[in-house]
Amino acid sequence: MPEPLITQQDVADKLLMCLWRSIDESYKTRYLADAWAHFENAIRSASYTNSLKLFLSNIIKRMPIVLQAQFQKDVLSVIECGQDEQILNWLRSETTYLVMLVRVANQERQEAYKERMQ
């Protein structure tokens, strides 16, 4: 039975959110106003390759990312899904949309955390 197709939402949730959460916090603090733009630009430029494994290597070189162990399974589920051409195309042409999905999910995650802490 073939693997289910990866969606843009999967790419945002399982790849890009994991990468965002693995960026060094001091970098996000230092570039508070521009960190999301840096992330978006790094995604776009890193995606100009022919494999998702190279994309991952490229973005890690462009941003201070140390992929956390808790995210490795999700990231690999996208990287190894066999849809490199389609996903890389999305990462190039739908970058702003994909990053917006990550930003919204990240905001929701932060708000839920604040509510739990009250």
Backbone as XML, in Angstrom:
<?xml version="1.0"?>
<chain id="A" units="angstrom">
  <residue number="1" name="MET">
    <atom name="N" x="0.839" y="-1.180" z="0.000"/>
    <atom name="CA" x="0.000" y="0.000" z="0.000"/>
    <atom name="C" x="0.890" y="1.252" z="0.000"/>
  </residue>
  <residue number="2" name="PRO">
    <atom name="N" x="0.663" y="2.198" z="-0.927"/>
    <atom name="CA" x="1.528" y="3.381" z="-1.001"/>
    <atom name="C" x="1.331" y="4.306" z="0.203"/>
  </residue>
  <residue number="3" name="GLU">
    <atom name="N" x="2.381" y="5.044" z="0.500"/>
    <atom name="CA" x="2.314" y="6.026" z="1.582"/>
    <atom name="C" x="1.312" y="7.116" z="1.215"/>
  </residue>
  <residue number="4" name="PRO">
    <atom name="N" x="0.602" y="7.662" z="2.205"/>
    <atom name="CA" x="-0.316" y="8.772" z="1.901"/>
    <atom name="C" x="0.483" y="9.997" z="1.459"/>
  </residue>
  <residue number="5" name="LEU">
    <atom name="N" x="-0.119" y="10.781" z="0.594"/>
    <atom name="CA" x="0.556" y="11.972" z="0.103"/>
    <atom name="C" x="0.679" y="13.017" z="1.206"/>
  </residue>
  <residue number="6" name="ILE">
    <atom name="N" x="1.818" y="13.671" z="1.213"/>
    <atom name="CA" x="2.082" y="14.750" z="2.161"/>
    <atom name="C" x="1.388" y="16.011" z="1.636"/>
  </residue>
  <residue number="7" name="THR">
    <atom name="N" x="0.736" y="16.742" z="2.527"/>
    <atom name="CA" x="0.051" y="17.984" z="2.158"/>
    <atom name="C" x="0.897" y="19.191" z="2.554"/>
  </residue>
  <residue number="8" name="GLN">
    <atom name="N" x="0.486" y="20.367" z="2.107"/>
    <atom name="CA" x="1.173" y="21.584" z="2.529"/>
    <atom name="C" x="1.068" y="21.763" z="4.039"/>
  </residue>
  <residue number="9" name="GLN">
    <atom name="N" x="-0.062" y="21.388" z="4.609"/>
    <atom name="CA" x="-0.226" y="21.479" z="6.065"/>
    <atom name="C" x="0.775" y="20.562" z="6.766"/>
  </residue>
  <residue number="10" name="ASP">
    <atom name="N" x="0.985" y="19.360" z="6.220"/>
    <atom name="CA" x="1.985" y="18.447" z="6.791"/>
    <atom name="C" x="3.378" y="19.059" z="6.742"/>
  </residue>
  <residue number="11" name="VAL">
    <atom name="N" x="3.706" y="19.699" z="5.616"/>
    <atom name="CA" x="5.017" y="20.334" z="5.464"/>
    <atom name="C" x="5.189" y="21.425" z="6.522"/>
  </residue>
  <residue number="12" name="ALA">
    <atom name="N" x="4.134" y="22.215" z="6.725"/>
    <atom name="CA" x="4.199" y="23.275" z="7.735"/>
    <atom name="C" x="4.335" y="22.686" z="9.140"/>
  </residue>
  <residue number="13" name="ASP">
    <atom name="N" x="3.514" y="21.669" z="9.450"/>
    <atom name="CA" x="3.476" y="21.099" z="10.801"/>
    <atom name="C" x="4.675" y="20.222" z="11.135"/>
  </residue>
  <residue number="14" name="LYS">
    <atom name="N" x="5.057" y="19.363" z="10.209"/>
    <atom name="CA" x="6.054" y="18.330" z="10.503"/>
    <atom name="C" x="7.477" y="18.707" z="10.109"/>
  </residue>
  <residue number="15" name="LEU">
    <atom name="N" x="7.617" y="19.689" z="9.235"/>
    <atom name="CA" x="8.955" y="20.086" z="8.814"/>
    <atom name="C" x="9.269" y="21.499" z="9.297"/>
  </residue>
  <residue number="16" name="LEU">
    <atom name="N" x="8.499" y="22.465" z="8.816"/>
    <atom name="CA" x="8.853" y="23.860" z="9.087"/>
    <atom name="C" x="8.668" y="24.252" z="10.550"/>
  </residue>
  <residue number="17" name="MET">
    <atom name="N" x="7.604" y="23.794" z="11.197"/>
    <atom name="CA" x="7.424" y="24.113" z="12.621"/>
    <atom name="C" x="8.567" y="23.512" z="13.434"/>
  </residue>
  <residue number="18" name="CYS">
    <atom name="N" x="8.960" y="22.308" z="13.108"/>
    <atom name="CA" x="10.078" y="21.672" z="13.820"/>
    <atom name="C" x="11.375" y="22.448" z="13.615"/>
  </residue>
  <residue number="19" name="LEU">
    <atom name="N" x="11.595" y="22.930" z="12.400"/>
    <atom name="CA" x="12.796" y="23.726" z="12.132"/>
    <atom name="C" x="12.735" y="25.042" z="12.900"/>
  </residue>
  <residue number="20" name="TRP">
    <atom name="N" x="11.566" y="25.713" z="12.868"/>
    <atom name="CA" x="11.421" y="26.984" z="13.591"/>
    <atom name="C" x="11.706" y="26.796" z="15.077"/>
  </residue>
  <residue number="21" name="ARG">
    <atom name="N" x="11.143" y="25.750" z="15.655"/>
    <atom name="CA" x="11.305" y="25.518" z="17.095"/>
    <atom name="C" x="12.725" y="25.083" z="17.440"/>
  </residue>
  <residue number="22" name="SER">
    <atom name="N" x="13.514" y="24.687" z="16.439"/>
    <atom name="CA" x="14.901" y="24.270" z="16.665"/>
    <atom name="C" x="15.907" y="25.397" z="16.435"/>
  </residue>
  <residue number="23" name="ILE">
    <atom name="N" x="15.409" y="26.575" z="16.042"/>
    <atom name="CA" x="16.308" y="27.728" z="15.879"/>
    <atom name="C" x="16.718" y="28.207" z="17.265"/>
  </residue>
  <residue number="24" name="ASP">
    <atom name="N" x="17.986" y="28.516" z="17.408"/>
    <atom name="CA" x="18.524" y="29.007" z="18.669"/>
    <atom name="C" x="17.706" y="30.206" z="19.173"/>
  </residue>
  <residue number="25" name="GLU">
    <atom name="N" x="17.259" y="30.136" z="20.421"/>
    <atom name="CA" x="16.406" y="31.193" z="20.987"/>
    <atom name="C" x="17.114" y="32.548" z="21.033"/>
  </residue>
  <residue number="26" name="SER">
    <atom name="N" x="18.411" y="32.559" z="21.232"/>
    <atom name="CA" x="19.119" y="33.841" z="21.274"/>
    <atom name="C" x="19.068" y="34.531" z="19.907"/>
  </residue>
  <residue number="27" name="TYR">
    <atom name="N" x="19.052" y="33.753" z="18.849"/>
    <atom name="CA" x="18.920" y="34.322" z="17.499"/>
    <atom name="C" x="17.545" y="34.972" z="17.342"/>
  </residue>
  <residue number="28" name="LYS">
    <atom name="N" x="16.506" y="34.266" z="17.776"/>
    <atom name="CA" x="15.149" y="34.814" z="17.668"/>
    <atom name="C" x="15.009" y="36.084" z="18.496"/>
  </residue>
  <residue number="29" name="THR">
    <atom name="N" x="15.664" y="36.127" z="19.642"/>
    <atom name="CA" x="15.613" y="37.310" z="20.495"/>
    <atom name="C" x="16.384" y="38.468" z="19.868"/>
  </residue>
  <residue number="30" name="ARG">
    <atom name="N" x="17.563" y="38.172" z="19.347"/>
    <atom name="CA" x="18.408" y="39.203" z="18.754"/>
    <atom name="C" x="17.758" y="39.820" z="17.521"/>
  </residue>
  <residue number="31" name="TYR">
    <atom name="N" x="17.103" y="39.011" z="16.710"/>
    <atom name="CA" x="16.477" y="39.486" z="15.477"/>
    <atom name="C" x="14.956" y="39.453" z="15.595"/>
  </residue>
  <residue number="32" name="LEU">
    <atom name="N" x="14.448" y="39.880" z="16.745"/>
    <atom name="CA" x="13.026" y="39.778" z="17.062"/>
    <atom name="C" x="12.129" y="40.254" z="15.927"/>
  </residue>
  <residue number="33" name="ALA">
    <atom name="N" x="12.419" y="41.400" z="15.360"/>
    <atom name="CA" x="11.561" y="41.966" z="14.322"/>
    <atom name="C" x="11.721" y="41.256" z="12.978"/>
  </residue>
  <residue number="34" name="ASP">
    <atom name="N" x="12.850" y="40.605" z="12.767"/>
    <atom name="CA" x="13.148" y="40.050" z="11.444"/>
    <atom name="C" x="13.291" y="38.533" z="11.396"/>
  </residue>
  <residue number="35" name="ALA">
    <atom name="N" x="13.179" y="37.851" z="12.518"/>
    <atom name="CA" x="13.449" y="36.406" z="12.543"/>
    <atom name="C" x="12.553" y="35.637" z="11.577"/>
  </residue>
  <residue number="36" name="TRP">
    <atom name="N" x="11.269" y="35.986" z="11.523"/>
    <atom name="CA" x="10.374" y="35.273" z="10.607"/>
    <atom name="C" x="10.764" y="35.517" z="9.147"/>
  </residue>
  <residue number="37" name="ALA">
    <atom name="N" x="11.149" y="36.746" z="8.816"/>
    <atom name="CA" x="11.580" y="37.046" z="7.443"/>
    <atom name="C" x="12.862" y="36.288" z="7.113"/>
  </residue>
  <residue number="38" name="HIS">
    <atom name="N" x="13.784" y="36.215" z="8.063"/>
    <atom name="CA" x="15.019" y="35.447" z="7.858"/>
    <atom name="C" x="14.685" y="33.981" z="7.591"/>
  </residue>
  <residue number="39" name="PHE">
    <atom name="N" x="13.759" y="33.440" z="8.387"/>
    <atom name="CA" x="13.349" y="32.044" z="8.245"/>
    <atom name="C" x="12.730" y="31.808" z="6.867"/>
  </residue>
  <residue number="40" name="GLU">
    <atom name="N" x="11.828" y="32.691" z="6.472"/>
    <atom name="CA" x="11.182" y="32.557" z="5.157"/>
    <atom name="C" x="12.211" y="32.611" z="4.032"/>
  </residue>
  <residue number="41" name="ASN">
    <atom name="N" x="13.126" y="33.567" z="4.099"/>
    <atom name="CA" x="14.151" y="33.689" z="3.062"/>
    <atom name="C" x="15.079" y="32.478" z="3.042"/>
  </residue>
  <residue number="42" name="ALA">
    <atom name="N" x="15.406" y="31.950" z="4.216"/>
    <atom name="CA" x="16.270" y="30.772" z="4.285"/>
    <atom name="C" x="15.578" y="29.553" z="3.681"/>
  </residue>
  <residue number="43" name="ILE">
    <atom name="N" x="14.283" y="29.408" z="3.933"/>
    <atom name="CA" x="13.526" y="28.298" z="3.343"/>
    <atom name="C" x="13.558" y="28.400" z="1.827"/>
  </residue>
  <residue number="44" name="ARG">
    <atom name="N" x="13.237" y="29.577" z="1.334"/>
    <atom name="CA" x="13.180" y="29.767" z="-0.117"/>
    <atom name="C" x="14.536" y="29.477" z="-0.756"/>
  </residue>
  <residue number="45" name="SER">
    <atom name="N" x="15.593" y="30.051" z="-0.218"/>
    <atom name="CA" x="16.907" y="29.856" z="-0.846"/>
    <atom name="C" x="17.416" y="28.424" z="-0.686"/>
  </residue>
  <residue number="46" name="ALA">
    <atom name="N" x="17.136" y="27.794" z="0.449"/>
    <atom name="CA" x="17.597" y="26.415" z="0.673"/>
    <atom name="C" x="16.866" y="25.415" z="-0.214"/>
  </residue>
  <residue number="47" name="SER">
    <atom name="N" x="15.687" y="25.793" z="-0.692"/>
    <atom name="CA" x="14.866" y="24.856" z="-1.478"/>
    <atom name="C" x="15.318" y="24.727" z="-2.932"/>
  </residue>
  <residue number="48" name="TYR">
    <atom name="N" x="16.258" y="25.540" z="-3.361"/>
    <atom name="CA" x="16.730" y="25.444" z="-4.748"/>
    <atom name="C" x="17.762" y="24.334" z="-4.867"/>
  </residue>
  <residue number="49" name="THR">
    <atom name="N" x="17.258" y="23.134" z="-4.761"/>
    <atom name="CA" x="18.034" y="21.909" z="-4.868"/>
    <atom name="C" x="17.095" y="20.846" z="-5.407"/>
  </residue>
  <residue number="50" name="ASN">
    <atom name="N" x="17.573" y="19.632" z="-5.566"/>
    <atom name="CA" x="16.693" y="18.595" z="-6.116"/>
    <atom name="C" x="16.327" y="17.517" z="-5.100"/>
  </residue>
  <residue number="51" name="SER">
    <atom name="N" x="16.727" y="17.707" z="-3.827"/>
    <atom name="CA" x="16.350" y="16.702" z="-2.826"/>
    <atom name="C" x="16.040" y="17.370" z="-1.495"/>
  </residue>
  <residue number="52" name="LEU">
    <atom name="N" x="15.103" y="16.779" z="-0.778"/>
    <atom name="CA" x="14.746" y="17.311" z="0.537"/>
    <atom name="C" x="15.884" y="17.143" z="1.541"/>
  </residue>
  <residue number="53" name="LYS">
    <atom name="N" x="16.696" y="16.111" z="1.373"/>
    <atom name="CA" x="17.848" y="15.940" z="2.269"/>
    <atom name="C" x="18.824" y="17.104" z="2.103"/>
  </residue>
  <residue number="54" name="LEU">
    <atom name="N" x="19.041" y="17.523" z="0.855"/>
    <atom name="CA" x="19.904" y="18.682" z="0.618"/>
    <atom name="C" x="19.258" y="19.957" z="1.127"/>
  </residue>
  <residue number="55" name="PHE">
    <atom name="N" x="17.940" y="20.079" z="0.981"/>
    <atom name="CA" x="17.225" y="21.233" z="1.531"/>
    <atom name="C" x="17.500" y="21.334" z="3.027"/>
  </residue>
  <residue number="56" name="LEU">
    <atom name="N" x="17.345" y="20.221" z="3.740"/>
    <atom name="CA" x="17.556" y="20.210" z="5.192"/>
    <atom name="C" x="18.985" y="20.630" z="5.528"/>
  </residue>
  <residue number="57" name="SER">
    <atom name="N" x="19.935" y="20.089" z="4.819"/>
    <atom name="CA" x="21.334" y="20.452" z="5.029"/>
    <atom name="C" x="21.548" y="21.947" z="4.759"/>
  </residue>
  <residue number="58" name="ASN">
    <atom name="N" x="20.961" y="22.441" z="3.671"/>
    <atom name="CA" x="21.123" y="23.857" z="3.300"/>
    <atom name="C" x="20.532" y="24.800" z="4.343"/>
  </residue>
  <residue number="59" name="ILE">
    <atom name="N" x="19.336" y="24.504" z="4.815"/>
    <atom name="CA" x="18.704" y="25.433" z="5.766"/>
    <atom name="C" x="19.429" y="25.421" z="7.110"/>
  </residue>
  <residue number="60" name="ILE">
    <atom name="N" x="19.965" y="24.274" z="7.484"/>
    <atom name="CA" x="20.726" y="24.204" z="8.734"/>
    <atom name="C" x="22.011" y="25.024" z="8.622"/>
  </residue>
  <residue number="61" name="LYS">
    <atom name="N" x="22.564" y="25.125" z="7.426"/>
    <atom name="CA" x="23.749" y="25.964" z="7.213"/>
    <atom name="C" x="23.394" y="27.449" z="7.239"/>
  </residue>
  <residue number="62" name="ARG">
    <atom name="N" x="22.172" y="27.797" z="6.831"/>
    <atom name="CA" x="21.763" y="29.195" z="6.720"/>
    <atom name="C" x="21.234" y="29.791" z="8.031"/>
  </residue>
  <residue number="63" name="MET">
    <atom name="N" x="20.733" y="28.954" z="8.915"/>
    <atom name="CA" x="20.131" y="29.428" z="10.166"/>
    <atom name="C" x="20.779" y="28.667" z="11.329"/>
  </residue>
  <residue number="64" name="PRO">
    <atom name="N" x="20.762" y="29.265" z="12.531"/>
    <atom name="CA" x="21.324" y="28.558" z="13.696"/>
    <atom name="C" x="20.340" y="27.504" z="14.213"/>
  </residue>
  <residue number="65" name="ILE">
    <atom name="N" x="20.217" y="26.417" z="13.458"/>
    <atom name="CA" x="19.278" y="25.345" z="13.776"/>
    <atom name="C" x="20.044" y="24.124" z="14.274"/>
  </residue>
  <residue number="66" name="VAL">
    <atom name="N" x="19.628" y="23.636" z="15.431"/>
    <atom name="CA" x="20.089" y="22.342" z="15.926"/>
    <atom name="C" x="18.816" y="21.533" z="16.115"/>
  </residue>
  <residue number="67" name="LEU">
    <atom name="N" x="18.584" y="20.612" z="15.195"/>
    <atom name="CA" x="17.336" y="19.855" z="15.199"/>
    <atom name="C" x="17.203" y="19.055" z="16.488"/>
  </residue>
  <residue number="68" name="GLN">
    <atom name="N" x="16.182" y="19.366" z="17.237"/>
    <atom name="CA" x="15.953" y="18.708" z="18.518"/>
    <atom name="C" x="15.456" y="17.283" z="18.294"/>
  </residue>
  <residue number="69" name="ALA">
    <atom name="N" x="15.869" y="16.395" z="19.184"/>
    <atom name="CA" x="15.520" y="14.974" z="19.065"/>
    <atom name="C" x="14.009" y="14.753" z="18.987"/>
  </residue>
  <residue number="70" name="GLN">
    <atom name="N" x="13.248" y="15.552" z="19.725"/>
    <atom name="CA" x="11.792" y="15.385" z="19.734"/>
    <atom name="C" x="11.151" y="15.636" z="18.370"/>
  </residue>
  <residue number="71" name="PHE">
    <atom name="N" x="11.869" y="16.302" z="17.478"/>
    <atom name="CA" x="11.320" y="16.642" z="16.168"/>
    <atom name="C" x="11.827" y="15.747" z="15.039"/>
  </residue>
  <residue number="72" name="GLN">
    <atom name="N" x="12.811" y="14.919" z="15.308"/>
    <atom name="CA" x="13.451" y="14.161" z="14.243"/>
    <atom name="C" x="12.495" y="13.247" z="13.490"/>
  </residue>
  <residue number="73" name="LYS">
    <atom name="N" x="11.605" y="12.570" z="14.197"/>
    <atom name="CA" x="10.685" y="11.642" z="13.537"/>
    <atom name="C" x="9.772" y="12.382" z="12.551"/>
  </residue>
  <residue number="74" name="ASP">
    <atom name="N" x="9.204" y="13.525" z="12.974"/>
    <atom name="CA" x="8.328" y="14.299" z="12.088"/>
    <atom name="C" x="9.094" y="14.821" z="10.878"/>
  </residue>
  <residue number="75" name="VAL">
    <atom name="N" x="10.272" y="15.379" z="11.116"/>
    <atom name="CA" x="11.070" y="15.920" z="10.010"/>
    <atom name="C" x="11.401" y="14.807" z="9.014"/>
  </residue>
  <residue number="76" name="LEU">
    <atom name="N" x="11.836" y="13.664" z="9.507"/>
    <atom name="CA" x="12.171" y="12.554" z="8.611"/>
    <atom name="C" x="10.956" y="12.035" z="7.854"/>
  </residue>
  <residue number="77" name="SER">
    <atom name="N" x="9.769" y="12.114" z="8.460"/>
    <atom name="CA" x="8.566" y="11.652" z="7.756"/>
    <atom name="C" x="8.308" y="12.477" z="6.506"/>
  </residue>
  <residue number="78" name="VAL">
    <atom name="N" x="8.701" y="13.737" z="6.515"/>
    <atom name="CA" x="8.560" y="14.585" z="5.325"/>
    <atom name="C" x="9.760" y="14.386" z="4.396"/>
  </residue>
  <residue number="79" name="ILE">
    <atom name="N" x="10.962" y="14.454" z="4.956"/>
    <atom name="CA" x="12.190" y="14.362" z="4.159"/>
    <atom name="C" x="12.249" y="13.052" z="3.368"/>
  </residue>
  <residue number="80" name="GLU">
    <atom name="N" x="11.755" y="11.963" z="3.958"/>
    <atom name="CA" x="11.861" y="10.647" z="3.335"/>
    <atom name="C" x="10.560" y="10.162" z="2.678"/>
  </residue>
  <residue number="81" name="CYS">
    <atom name="N" x="9.622" y="11.076" z="2.425"/>
    <atom name="CA" x="8.315" y="10.661" z="1.892"/>
    <atom name="C" x="8.326" y="10.368" z="0.396"/>
  </residue>
  <residue number="82" name="GLY">
    <atom name="N" x="9.392" y="10.760" z="-0.298"/>
    <atom name="CA" x="9.469" y="10.490" z="-1.729"/>
    <atom name="C" x="8.774" y="11.522" z="-2.608"/>
  </residue>
  <residue number="83" name="GLN">
    <atom name="N" x="8.359" y="12.625" z="-2.025"/>
    <atom name="CA" x="7.689" y="13.684" z="-2.786"/>
    <atom name="C" x="8.591" y="14.912" z="-2.922"/>
  </residue>
  <residue number="84" name="ASP">
    <atom name="N" x="9.870" y="14.684" z="-3.082"/>
    <atom name="CA" x="10.834" y="15.787" z="-3.095"/>
    <atom name="C" x="10.462" y="16.891" z="-4.080"/>
  </residue>
  <residue number="85" name="GLU">
    <atom name="N" x="10.185" y="16.520" z="-5.317"/>
    <atom name="CA" x="9.921" y="17.534" z="-6.345"/>
    <atom name="C" x="8.741" y="18.419" z="-5.962"/>
  </residue>
  <residue number="86" name="GLN">
    <atom name="N" x="7.632" y="17.814" z="-5.545"/>
    <atom name="CA" x="6.427" y="18.568" z="-5.176"/>
    <atom name="C" x="6.672" y="19.463" z="-3.968"/>
  </residue>
  <residue number="87" name="ILE">
    <atom name="N" x="7.282" y="18.907" z="-2.932"/>
    <atom name="CA" x="7.504" y="19.671" z="-1.704"/>
    <atom name="C" x="8.497" y="20.797" z="-1.930"/>
  </residue>
  <residue number="88" name="LEU">
    <atom name="N" x="9.572" y="20.541" z="-2.663"/>
    <atom name="CA" x="10.538" y="21.598" z="-2.960"/>
    <atom name="C" x="9.886" y="22.711" z="-3.779"/>
  </residue>
  <residue number="89" name="ASN">
    <atom name="N" x="8.995" y="22.346" z="-4.678"/>
    <atom name="CA" x="8.261" y="23.357" z="-5.440"/>
    <atom name="C" x="7.424" y="24.228" z="-4.499"/>
  </residue>
  <residue number="90" name="TRP">
    <atom name="N" x="6.728" y="23.596" z="-3.549"/>
    <atom name="CA" x="5.963" y="24.369" z="-2.566"/>
    <atom name="C" x="6.875" y="25.275" z="-1.757"/>
  </residue>
  <residue number="91" name="LEU">
    <atom name="N" x="8.026" y="24.744" z="-1.339"/>
    <atom name="CA" x="8.944" y="25.529" z="-0.522"/>
    <atom name="C" x="9.474" y="26.743" z="-1.281"/>
  </residue>
  <residue number="92" name="ARG">
    <atom name="N" x="9.541" y="26.645" z="-2.596"/>
    <atom name="CA" x="9.989" y="27.771" z="-3.426"/>
    <atom name="C" x="8.852" y="28.743" z="-3.714"/>
  </residue>
  <residue number="93" name="SER">
    <atom name="N" x="7.698" y="28.217" z="-4.118"/>
    <atom name="CA" x="6.625" y="29.080" z="-4.641"/>
    <atom name="C" x="5.543" y="29.422" z="-3.625"/>
  </residue>
  <residue number="94" name="GLU">
    <atom name="N" x="5.425" y="28.653" z="-2.565"/>
    <atom name="CA" x="4.392" y="28.891" z="-1.545"/>
    <atom name="C" x="5.019" y="29.206" z="-0.188"/>
  </residue>
  <residue number="95" name="THR">
    <atom name="N" x="6.218" y="29.735" z="-0.204"/>
    <atom name="CA" x="6.966" y="29.954" z="1.040"/>
    <atom name="C" x="6.201" y="30.832" z="2.028"/>
  </residue>
  <residue number="96" name="THR">
    <atom name="N" x="5.688" y="31.949" z="1.537"/>
    <atom name="CA" x="4.996" y="32.891" z="2.427"/>
    <atom name="C" x="3.792" y="32.224" z="3.077"/>
  </residue>
  <residue number="97" name="TYR">
    <atom name="N" x="3.025" y="31.468" z="2.301"/>
    <atom name="CA" x="1.857" y="30.771" z="2.826"/>
    <atom name="C" x="2.266" y="29.732" z="3.881"/>
  </residue>
  <residue number="98" name="LEU">
    <atom name="N" x="3.288" y="28.939" z="3.568"/>
    <atom name="CA" x="3.737" y="27.896" z="4.500"/>
    <atom name="C" x="4.243" y="28.501" z="5.807"/>
  </residue>
  <residue number="99" name="VAL">
    <atom name="N" x="4.990" y="29.596" z="5.712"/>
    <atom name="CA" x="5.495" y="30.252" z="6.918"/>
    <atom name="C" x="4.338" y="30.859" z="7.710"/>
  </residue>
  <residue number="100" name="MET">
    <atom name="N" x="3.322" y="31.371" z="7.011"/>
    <atom name="CA" x="2.152" y="31.901" z="7.706"/>
    <atom name="C" x="1.455" y="30.792" z="8.496"/>
  </residue>
  <residue number="101" name="LEU">
    <atom name="N" x="1.354" y="29.585" z="7.924"/>
    <atom name="CA" x="0.774" y="28.453" z="8.657"/>
    <atom name="C" x="1.570" y="28.165" z="9.929"/>
  </residue>
  <residue number="102" name="VAL">
    <atom name="N" x="2.884" y="28.223" z="9.828"/>
    <atom name="CA" x="3.746" y="27.969" z="10.987"/>
    <atom name="C" x="3.571" y="29.078" z="12.024"/>
  </residue>
  <residue number="103" name="ARG">
    <atom name="N" x="3.507" y="30.327" z="11.571"/>
    <atom name="CA" x="3.346" y="31.448" z="12.504"/>
    <atom name="C" x="2.041" y="31.342" z="13.278"/>
  </residue>
  <residue number="104" name="VAL">
    <atom name="N" x="0.954" y="31.016" z="12.578"/>
    <atom name="CA" x="-0.351" y="30.882" z="13.232"/>
    <atom name="C" x="-0.305" y="29.734" z="14.250"/>
  </residue>
  <residue number="105" name="ALA">
    <atom name="N" x="0.226" y="28.588" z="13.841"/>
    <atom name="CA" x="0.317" y="27.440" z="14.751"/>
    <atom name="C" x="1.211" y="27.766" z="15.947"/>
  </residue>
  <residue number="106" name="ASN">
    <atom name="N" x="2.285" y="28.478" z="15.720"/>
    <atom name="CA" x="3.196" y="28.853" z="16.799"/>
    <atom name="C" x="2.511" y="29.797" z="17.781"/>
  </residue>
  <residue number="107" name="GLN">
    <atom name="N" x="1.761" y="30.755" z="17.261"/>
    <atom name="CA" x="1.024" y="31.689" z="18.118"/>
    <atom name="C" x="-0.006" y="30.939" z="18.968"/>
  </residue>
  <residue number="108" name="GLU">
    <atom name="N" x="-0.721" y="30.004" z="18.349"/>
    <atom name="CA" x="-1.704" y="29.205" z="19.078"/>
    <atom name="C" x="-1.031" y="28.368" z="20.168"/>
  </residue>
  <residue number="109" name="ARG">
    <atom name="N" x="0.131" y="27.813" z="19.845"/>
    <atom name="CA" x="0.884" y="27.013" z="20.811"/>
    <atom name="C" x="1.313" y="27.874" z="21.994"/>
  </residue>
  <residue number="110" name="GLN">
    <atom name="N" x="1.797" y="29.081" z="21.709"/>
    <atom name="CA" x="2.239" y="29.976" z="22.784"/>
    <atom name="C" x="1.070" y="30.416" z="23.660"/>
  </residue>
  <residue number="111" name="GLU">
    <atom name="N" x="-0.071" y="30.721" z="23.038"/>
    <atom name="CA" x="-1.245" y="31.138" z="23.801"/>
    <atom name="C" x="-1.752" y="29.999" z="24.686"/>
  </residue>
  <residue number="112" name="ALA">
    <atom name="N" x="-1.762" y="28.781" z="24.160"/>
    <atom name="CA" x="-2.193" y="27.620" z="24.952"/>
    <atom name="C" x="-1.254" y="27.408" z="26.138"/>
  </residue>
  <residue number="113" name="TYR">
    <atom name="N" x="0.031" y="27.607" z="25.922"/>
    <atom name="CA" x="1.013" y="27.467" z="27.002"/>
    <atom name="C" x="0.747" y="28.504" z="28.088"/>
  </residue>
  <residue number="114" name="LYS">
    <atom name="N" x="0.516" y="29.764" z="27.684"/>
    <atom name="CA" x="0.245" y="30.838" z="28.656"/>
    <atom name="C" x="-1.002" y="30.524" z="29.464"/>
  </residue>
  <residue number="115" name="GLU">
    <atom name="N" x="-2.023" y="30.002" z="28.810"/>
    <atom name="CA" x="-3.261" y="29.654" z="29.524"/>
    <atom name="C" x="-3.012" y="28.554" z="30.550"/>
  </residue>
  <residue number="116" name="ARG">
    <atom name="N" x="-2.206" y="27.567" z="30.186"/>
    <atom name="CA" x="-1.896" y="26.483" z="31.117"/>
    <atom name="C" x="-1.104" y="26.973" z="32.320"/>
  </residue>
  <residue number="117" name="MET">
    <atom name="N" x="-0.303" y="28.019" z="32.120"/>
    <atom name="CA" x="0.548" y="28.523" z="33.175"/>
    <atom name="C" x="-0.184" y="29.469" z="34.116"/>
  </residue>
  <residue number="118" name="GLN">
    <atom name="N" x="-1.393" y="29.872" z="33.787"/>
    <atom name="CA" x="-2.140" y="30.822" z="34.640"/>
    <atom name="C" x="-2.849" y="30.111" z="35.759"/>
  </residue>
</chain>
